[in-house]
Amino acid sequence: MNTHLRKSLIFLSLAPTLAWPVLAADYPHSPVTLVVGYGAGGGTDVCNRVLALSASKQLGQTMIVDNKPGAGSSLSVSYTTRQRPDGYTIASLSTGSVLNQVLSPSVTYDVNKDLTPIAMVAQYQAGVLVKADSKFKTMADLLAASKSAKRPLSYSTAGIGTPQHLTSERLAKEVAVEWVHAPYKSGPEAITALLRGDVDFMAQTAEWAPYVRDGRLRLLSVYTEERMKGFDAPTLKELGYDLVAPSILGIVGPARMHPDIVKKLQDVFLKASKTAEFDNCANQFGLKSDFKDSATFGAYVKDTLSQWTPLLKQFANKE
């Protein structure tokens, strides 16, 4: 083999690698898709659309929100893991899609291996709610009724494996009661089920905030470390139960994304999360702003999964 041919073959073998920095420097040259694992209208969807609008302005390319609801947002993450790691398909990562890899045997991805963390933007804040005309005035009322009821009380959530579902199951176990879980594909659907009277109560992230403010729903307790700003409801800890729901809302991409693209998107979402528009959305839907860079976010996801895996294995295959 002559020297010229050998050099040509070596160059061709390295071409994809050599092209990466060029592609990263040129990123993005076409629209970017942000996959959201919940239906339209809920806090996750609306606030991701606010982020996408800001990101579009910063990147000079449209960021399109693509809703792929189902399985506590695991379907959207599974879809994202199968896309090219070129930064043109990224996804919203929420707690349910992280924990479901242990809870559900149908989930085949590993968030620590099959995704690239880009940035965390906020934490969900969940609580227990009833209709305004419910006979349950306090969390103590609900728990007492659960113990004496002839049939198990039912509750709605935005899906199996969501933080509110898992925390509710832990609470039921601690109180020694059994509840019937009614999972939906989004927060608005779970809220509608409660308003219709299809379930006795709801455990859900704070898409319910407007309904509590206008008097249609009553907040009995929150699953947060501290009381939620603007809402006079006790935490489970205040009520004697050492329980806090895990909470993640961030942005990820497929594994093996180029570091320069990750850094660019990380900085874009940092600015987007600091806008007045995102702050207003977070307040509207009861999110708590909490930005973490790519490395810190990745460590946070890994730690959350490690902490909750023992409990998740107890509930695996239950539903």
ABEGO torsion letter per residue (X at the ends): XBAAAAAAAAAAAAAAAAAAAAAAAAOBABBBBBBBABBBGBAAAAAAAAAAAAAAAAAGBBBBBBBBBEGGGAAAAAAAAABBAAGABBBBBBAAAAAAAAABAABABBAAAABBBABBABBBBBBBBBBAABABABAAAAAAAAAABABBBBBBBAEBGBAAAAAAAAAAAAAGBBBBBBBBABAAAAAAAAAAGABABBBBBAAAAAAAAAGABBBABBABABBBBGBBBBBAAAAGBBBBBBBBBBBBBBBGBBAAAAAAAAAAAAAAAABAAAAAAAAAAGBBBBBBBAAAAAAAAAAAAAAAAAAAAAABGAX
